[in-house]
Amino acid sequence: MAFFKTQERTKERFSLLLLDLEEYYFEQYTAYHVTSPSIKENKIRGSFKVCSRSIIFDPDGLAEPIIKIPLRDCQRIEFVEKENNPFNEPRPPAITVSCEQVIFIKESNVIAPYRNERGSKKLTFELEGWSKTEDVVQTLLQLHRASCLDKLGDQTAMIAANLQSRLARSSFDKNCFQSVAEKPHMECPVEMVMPLVSNPGHVCVTNENLYFQPLNGHPHVIQIKLNEVRRIYKRRHGLRPLGLEVFCTENNLCSDIYLKFYYPADRDEIYYYIATFLENHIKEHTAESYMLQWQRGHLSNYEYLLHLNNLADRSCNDLSQYPVFPWVIADYTSTQFDLANSDTFRDLSKPIGALNQERLDRLLARYGGMPEPRFIYGSHYSSPGYVLFYLVRVAPEHMLCLQNGRFDHADRMFNSISETWKNCLEGATDFKELIPEFYGNDSSFLENRLSLDLGRKQNGTLVGDVLLPPWASDASDFLKKHRLALESQYVSEHLHEWIDLVFGFKQRGSEAVEAHNVFHPLTYEGGMDCDSIEDTDQRIAMLTQILEFGQTPKQLFTSPHPQRITPRFQNLTRSSSVNSAVGELSPVSLCEDSSFEDLTEESRRMAWANMATLKRISSHKIHKEAVTGIAVTRDGASIFSTSQDSTLKMFSKELKEFQRSVSFSNMALSSCLMLADGKTVLCSSWDNNVYFYSIPYGRRQDTLMGHDDAVSEMCWFDDRLYTASWDSTVKVWQCSSKNQPSNKKNTFELLAELEHDAGVNTVALNPAGTLLASGCKDGTVTIWDTSSYQTLQQVHCHAGTIHHSAFSPDSRHVLSVGDDCYMKVMDVQTGMMISSVKAEEEQRCFCWDGSSVLCGGRSGNLLLWDLLSNTVISRIPAHSGAVTAMWMNELCNKVITGGEDKQIMFWRLQS
């Protein structure tokens, strides 16, 4: 499954799911089950496992069943001294267990309900390594005494003491380190949490890795490289701040490990230690920042719901807090799937329990006569039972674990989509929502691919695949259409109403009462302080009830959630209006000069299709150091270039010679750009300043002193200037004269200061001016919203300095190049790396159309790349040193390059 990590199906049949809930597996021994001492060699070899509430014997042969003996059903556990068997051969010491019940699991290696045999039985086991036999018996007797205690609290306390004693006597085996040079920072006892089960052991964090070593050696030591960790989250586990979840992926809901600590201080120390290594770490977004991305169409409805679930402590490793998704379709009986009909959809402004008015009236009548604390719904919309109800076909062993070795009655299984929806509308206690799998790509949870015997319904039919609505041709088609519904116009316009109920301001208080959204108080975070309950039995029973009943997500919003602005992320207009919303096409641009725009776009496509024909027209050595920037007047007559020699030079294309040379300071100039009026050139400098040069007046017009370190690059849109600096900021300035050159000095108002974790080396705007991309010396690319200055994406793309970055013409992607020789394409909506190309040399600058890239490398060649095939189409000899600057005209048929060889070169496509 995409989000549910099912047990790996190998020849090893044993699983922690064979234990009871909240039971621990302590140790194992190679042993023989002696089936008949009177018959020579009638022994079954296997593994004898000591657990906190049971004995489990796992035979080596797959045909034999796994035997489980609950310790509470044991009458006697004895150590049998060495003696001779009936054939006068010495017999090793043995363990005999007299019990009232034996449970047989996976008979003939088939996943099926357990078989229980009751009645007096005596089983004998011989351990390899005879010296340990007597010790094992003493351990079993101690655990047997704990299981026979009357009070649950006393049982739990005695087992916990046994566990802590084992953990205290053991430690992490440092022979497991990957390198002898590793330096351990901290180790402590923990439990690795998985759905329904947890495994005790030791965590050890070093200067390179995070390790988890199970106490029982099952299944193996887990190693996670710290430099591969992308996200870490503190979690509440069992209503206490003890959980830590580690992700090595950027956009996946399944973590690499979920640990439960025994003390919050231990959890916090490891959390903050790992955080110091996360140079690649995506900054944890707030709910508000994700909301902004979703509003503007940068996140799909599906992605947004995943993020909200994650922020609200929902984890696929915790079935009591599994991610919750809404039912969005209300029509599961029609033959046609009509997304244009509002009747197709569920009312997202109401909780499931309030969709049927007749049922709601009955619930409200009961609510009115109920003593405090009152609740409308006696069951929850998300619980372990509901999650496994949906996933039983892919996680049958989890269902058997939850239900004491049984599947549910066949008629109560997940048999039909329409029947499940109907029961959610009409059932007296059924108010469940959906899980992410209903909007994923893996349809296996809807199909009985394991050929499980799930029973026979009252009408005589066997439970097999889930029955689908008439409008779905198969399970894959159902998921595809379900996803379309989730991303539809209707759901996009109303999803905020459901978020208000589940994650927002209608989750609690008077707003929840008014919205008929009141659940049992135990389901809410902070609804009950279990630690304050003095009676141990009562406290454990209360905690168990909370975990099994289901939990309401952590509240993320306390005010009404805004509606989405755009239903989907669309191509951005090339209009220069700063008021153009992300994803909106200007109506003017669609009707005025459309034929000219079409012609221009067609010319660009033809130019890129023939980019391999690029030929050098001329070259000119006009600087004393490497060229750092190129700007061209609108008519193309004058070319301006900056250099590390600290000069701005003006070159006449017609005269083929440079006409002006201007020096602003004695430090290098890092870039230049031409304003839209064609009369002003801006130059950034390593002396921390930006200089404005007036072409008509032939002199410096303005100086902007705005940074504490070198200004590396600039971009301009409308009346706003964006300056990037090695002082780790991008500053946004508003100019008073808006592209109007004047003999008077302009005034600049600082609108925003965008903070980064490292020096910013490159900055770029999308064509509409609505998005800003910044690239840093630490290899991080950040996407900013230029209206709110909020971070939309932050992704570590490169292993070192980013030289250049730029948006694709449709603003969907950002390409970056760095000193690690990689070219990487990031999806603006999701932050995902959709292309990663390792070049044979470092690339310094480029131009691109979204699929083809013309880039300049360290060797001085121009390389034409096809990103779809990750291949070099053409290699064009150019400079004798690295290509350091590049300019391309709007029609993409003329190129100017600058290099470390101090030259500028003019290029043109051949007809």
NUSE-421981 format. One record per residue (C-alpha): x, y, z; residue in one letter. Coordinates in steps of 0.25 Angstrom, whole numbers, plus 5000, padded with zeros to 4 digits. Each point is the difference from the previous one (the first is absolute). Layout:
N
XYZA
...
REM end
This chain:
911
500050005000M
500450144998A
499950045015F
499849875008F
501349925001K
499549865000T
500849885006Q
501049964990E
499649864995R
501349915001T
500249865005K
500150055014E
498649995005R
500150065013F
499550145002S
499850095012L
498650004996L
499949865006L
500150075014L
498850055008D
499850154999L
501150075009E
500849875002E
501550004999Y
500949904993Y
501249985009F
500949894995E
500149874991Q
500849875001Y
500249894990T
499149885005A
499349874997Y
498549985003H
500049855004V
498749954995T
500149865006S
501249965009P
499649854998S
500350014985I
501550024996K
500450134993E
498550055000N
500550145002K
499650134992I
501250105000R
499650155001G
500250135008S
499550015014F
499650145003K
499750065014V
499050115000C
499450085011S
498749935000R
500249884992S
500949894995I
500249994985I
500649884992F
500350034986D
500449874992P
501050004989D
499149924991G
498950094993L
499049885000A
500050005016E
499150115007P
500650105009I
499649975014I
499650115010K
499849975015I
499450115008P
500750015014L
498750025007R
499549874995D
501249925005C
499849925013Q
501449965002R
501450034993I
501149905004E
501549984998F
500349854997V
501349955004E
500949924990K
499549855000E
500049884990N
498949994990N
499349874998P
501149964990F
501150015012N
500650134993E
500350125008P
498950114998R
500450155002P
499350085010P
498650044996A
498950105003I
498649945002T
498850094999V
498649955006S
498950094994C
498550014998E
500150074986Q
500949994988V
499950094988I
500449954986F
500450114990I
500350004985K
499749854998E
500649954987S
500650154999N
498650064997V
499650135006I
498649965006A
499350025013P
500749935012Y
499649865005R
499849995015N
500149865007E
499550005014R
500249895010G
501149955009S
501349994991K
501549985003K
501050054991L
501549975001T
501250084994F
501549985000E
500950124998L
501349994993E
501050065010G
499649925012W
500650095010S
498950104997K
498849915002T
499950025015E
500150164999D
498950004989V
499149925009V
500250105011Q
499750124991T
498749934995L
499649975014L
500250155004Q
499250044987L
498949905004H
499950065013R
499850144994A
498949954990S
499249935012C
499950135008L
498650055002D
500250144997K
500450054986L
500850115006G
500949905008D
500249914988Q
500450124992T
501050055010A
500649875002M
500249974986I
500650154998A
500949975011A
500549874993N
500250084987L
500850125007Q
500949905007S
500349934987R
500350134993L
500850055012A
500949874999R
500250024985S
500650114992S
500250034985F
501049914993D
501050104995K
500549894990N
498850044992C
500750134996F
500250024986Q
501450065002S
501049995011V
500250154999A
498550025005E
499950085013K
498749975008P
499350125005H
498849935008M
499349875002E
498849975008C
498949895001P
498850034991V
498949924993E
499850004985M
498650024997V
499249934988M
498549994998P
499549925012L
501349965005V
501350065006S
501449935001N
500950045012P
501550024998G
501050115000H
500250124991V
501450054998C
500450134993V
501450034995T
500650114992N
499649924987E
498849915003N
498849975008L
499949865004Y
498949915006F
500349875006Q
498949915004P
500149945014L
499649864994N
500850014987G
498750004992H
500150034989P
501350074999H
500850135003V
499450124993I
501050114995Q
499650144995I
501150094995K
499950145006L
500350074987N
498849934993E
499050045010V
499150114994R
498950025011R
499849975015I
498850015008Y
499750005015K
498749925002R
499149975012R
499949855002H
499049955010G
499650145002L
501450035006R
501150084993P
500949884998L
500049974985G
501050044989L
499849974985E
501150004990V
499850024985F
501149984989C
499150054989T
499450134998E
498649974995N
499649875006N
499149975012L
500749875004C
501150035009S
501349925001D
499949985015I
499150045011Y
500649995014L
499350015013K
500950055012F
499849975014Y
500350145004Y
499750134993P
501450065003A
500749884992D
499050024988R
500350155000D
501549995001E
500149904988I
499050094992Y
500950125002Y
501349934997Y
499549944987I
499450144996A
501450055001T
500449914988F
498850034991L
500750094990E
499149954990N
498850015010H
498750064994I
499650105009K
498749965008E
498950074994H
498850055009T
498649974997A
499850154995E
501249994990S
499449874994Y
498750075000M
500550114991L
500749904990Q
498649934999W
499250134999Q
500950044988R
500049874993G
501449955003H
499549885008L
498949914995S
498949965010N
500649875002Y
501450055004E
499450115009Y
499249895008L
501249925001L
500850125006H
498950035009L
499949865005N
501550005003N
500050135007L
498849955009A
500849885005D
499449904990R
500949894997S
499949874992C
500849935012N
498950045010D
498649944996L
499350085011S
500550124992Q
500049954986Y
499950114989P
498550044998V
499450044986F
498650044997P
498949924992W
499850104989V
499149924991I
498649975003A
499549934988D
500449854999Y
498849954993T
500050074987S
500649944987T
500650144996Q
501150085008F
499650144998D
500950105007L
499250124994A
498849965009N
500050055014S
499149895005D
501249904997T
500750065012F
499949995015R
499750135008D
501350035006L
499550105009S
499449895009K
500649895008P
499749864995I
499049995012G
499250124996A
499849964985L
498749925003N
499050105007Q
499249885005E
501149945007R
500650135005L
498650035007D
500149875008R
501450035004L
499750145004L
498849965008A
500949905008R
501150125001Y
498950095006G
499749905012G
501549965002M
500750045013P
501450084999E
500949974993P
499049994988R
500449954986F
499249984987I
500749884995Y
500449885008G
501049954990S
501150074992H
500350034985Y
501449945001S
500449885008S
500949884999P
498849914997G
499650094989Y
501350014994V
500249855000L
498549984995F
500550074987Y
501449934999L
499649865005V
500449944986R
501450065000V
500249995015A
499349885005P
501049975011E
499750135006H
498549975000M
500349875007L
500950075010C
498950105003L
498949905001Q
500749895008N
500249914988G
498750024993R
499550074988F
498750085002D
498649934996H
500049994985A
498750104999D
500850105008R
501250004991M
500450114990F
499249934989N
499450124991S
500350154998I
498650034999S
499549925012E
501150065009T
499650144996W
498649975002K
500349945014N
500850135003C
498750084997L
499049915007E
500849925011G
499750035014A
501550005004T
500750014987D
500650134997F
501349974993K
500850084990E
501049944990L
501549985000I
501050054989P
500049874993E
498750044994F
500750114992Y
501349924997G
500549924989N
500049865006D
498749934999S
500449875007S
499350045012F
498749984992L
500449864995E
500249875006N
501349974994R
500549915011L
498849914998S
499650025015L
498849925006D
499250125005L
498849925002G
498649984994R
498950105001K
498649965004Q
499550004986N
501149894997G
501050084992T
501450005004L
500750135004V
501050034989G
500350134993D
499350135004V
498850034992L
500250134992L
499050104995P
499449984987P
500750124994W
501449935003A
500549904990S
501049945010D
500750045013A
501150084992S
498950084993D
499350025013F
501250065007L
500350094987K
498650055001K
500050025015H
501350084998R
499350094989L
498950025010A
500950055011L
500750104991E
498750044993S
499550145000Q
498949975010Y
500949945010V
501050114998S
499050105004E
499449935012H
501249925006L
500350125010H
498649975006E
500549855003W
501350055005I
499350095010D
499349885006L
501249915001V
501250095002F
499450135002G
499150105009F
498849914999K
500749885007Q
499850055014R
499150095008G
498750074997S
500350004985E
500149855000A
498749995008V
499350094989E
500649924989A
499649875007H
501449955001N
500149965014V
500749875003F
500449935013H
500950095009P
501049895001L
500350014985T
500550145001Y
501550045003E
500050045014G
498749955003G
500549915011M
501350005008D
500349855002C
501250035009D
499150075010S
499149875002I
500649935012E
499449874999D
500949924991T
498949914994D
499150114997Q
501150084993R
500449884991I
498649984997A
499850144996M
501250014992L
499649874992T
498650064998Q
500650124994I
500949934991L
499049904995E
498950104999F
500750104991G
500650145001Q
499650134995T
501150074992P
500850115007K
499350134997Q
500850084990L
499150124997F
499250085010T
499350094990S
499249974987P
500849944989H
500050084988P
499549954987Q
500949964988R
500350114990I
500349914988T
499549864998P
501349954993R
501450064997F
500050054986Q
501050064991N
500450145004L
499750124991T
501250084995R
499350135003S
500950105008S
498850035009S
500449985015V
498649985003N
499949884991S
499649885010A
500849874999V
499349914991G
499150104993E
500150044986L
499850144996S
498750024992P
500750114993V
501249924996S
499049894994L
499350104990C
501050114997E
501149974990D
499749855001S
500549974986S
501350085003F
500249925013E
499749874993D
501150044989L
501050035011T
499849875007E
500149924987E
501350074997S
500549965014R
499749864998R
500650004986M
501350075006A
500249895011W
499749894990A
501250054992N
500950055011M
501149904996A
500250094988T
500550115009L
501250074993K
501050105006R
499950134992I
501150085007S
500850015013S
500650125007H
501050015012K
499650125007I
500249975015H
501349975008K
499349905009E
498849904999A
498750054994V
498949995011T
498850064994G
499450044986I
498850094997A
499550054987V
499150124996T
498749974994R
500450044986D
501249915001G
501050114996A
500850015013S
500549895009I
500450025014F
500949915008S
500649995014T
501249945005S
500949965011Q
500950114996D
499050095006S
499550074987T
498750014993L
500350014985K
499150044988M
500249934987F
499450054987S
499549894991K
500050084988E
501450065002L
500549875006K
500850075011E
499850045014F
499650155002Q
499950025015R
500749955012S
499550035014V
500649975013S
499250015013F
500949955010S
501349925001N
499349875002M
499449904991A
498750024993L
499149875001S
498950024991S
499250104991C
498650024995L
499250094991M
498750075005L
498849994991A
500250154995D
501349964993G
500750125007K
500549955013T
501049895003V
500149945014L
501349955005C
500249925013S
501450005007S
500849925010W
500150135007D
498649975005N
499350114991N
499150014988V
500450114990Y
499050064990F
500650054987Y
499250094991S
500349984986I
499550144995P
500850075010Y
501249914999G
500350005015R
499649935013R
498650055004Q
499849925013D
500649925011T
499349905008L
500749965013M
499249885005G
500849885004H
501149965010D
500849924990D
500149994985A
498850014991V
500049884991S
498950014991E
498750094997M
498749994993C
498950114998W
498549994998F
499150124998D
500550105011D
500649895009R
501549975001L
500549875006Y
501449995004T
500749875005A
501250015009S
501149915006W
499550065014D
498949894998S
498850094997T
499250044988V
499550145001K
498750054993V
500150154997W
498950094994Q
500550114991C
499350145000S
500250034985S
499649864994K
501049994988N
500050154998Q
501450054998P
500250135006S
501150105004N
499449995014K
500449895010K
498949895002N
499649965013T
499949855004F
499149955011E
500349865006L
498849914999L
500549875005A
501349935004E
500049854996L
500949925010E
500849884996H
500949915007D
501250034991A
500550104990G
499150024988V
500749994987N
498950014989T
498650055000V
498949994989A
498650044997L
498949934993N
499450074987P
498850055008A
500950055012G
499149925009T
501149905005L
501550025003L
501049895001A
501350025008S
501249914999G
501049995012C
501549965002K
499549885008D
499349954988G
498550045005T
499050054990V
498850085006T
498850044993I
499350125006W
498650074998D
500350144996T
498650055005S
500249955014S
501549975000Y
499649865006Q
500949884997T
499349904991L
501149904998Q
501449985005Q
500849884995V
501449975001H
500449974986C
501550004999H
501249965008A
500650144999G
499850144994T
498950024990I
500650094989H
498750034993H
498549975000S
498850034992A
498549974998F
499549934988S
499150094990P
498749945006D
500550025015S
499849865003R
501449965002H
501450065005V
501349954994L
501350025008S
501449974998V
501149995010G
501549975003D
499649865002D
499949984985C
498549975001Y
498850074992M
498749985008K
498650034997V
499050025012M
498550004999D
499550135005V
498749955005Q
500649885008T
501450035002G
500449864994M
501249984992M
499549964986I
501349994993S
501449995005S
501250004989V
501449985004K
500950084989A
501449964997E
500450145005E
499550125009E
499050084993Q
500050155003R
498850074992C
498949964991F
498750034992C
498949904999W
498649984994D
499549905010G
500549874994S
501350054992S
501250075007V
501150084994L
501150015010C
501450055002G
501049915007G
501350015007R
500849954987S
499450124992G
499149924991N
498550024998L
499249875003L
498649984994L
499349905010W
498749934998D
499449985014L
499049904995L
501149904996S
501150065009N
500950004988T
500950114994V
499550034986I
501150094996S
501350055005R
500550144994I
501450055002P
500050145006A
500950065011H
501449965004S
499550015014G
498749985008A
498850064994V
499550095011T
498950084994A
498949984990M
498950094993W
498949954991M
499050094992N
498549985001E
499949924987L
501149915005C
500850014987N
501250095005K
500949975011V
501150085007I
501049935009T
501150055009G
501249925006G
501249995009E
500850034988D
499550155001K
499349994987Q
498550024995I
499549924989M
498950024990F
499249884995W
498849984990R
499249884996L
500249964985Q
498850004991S
REM end
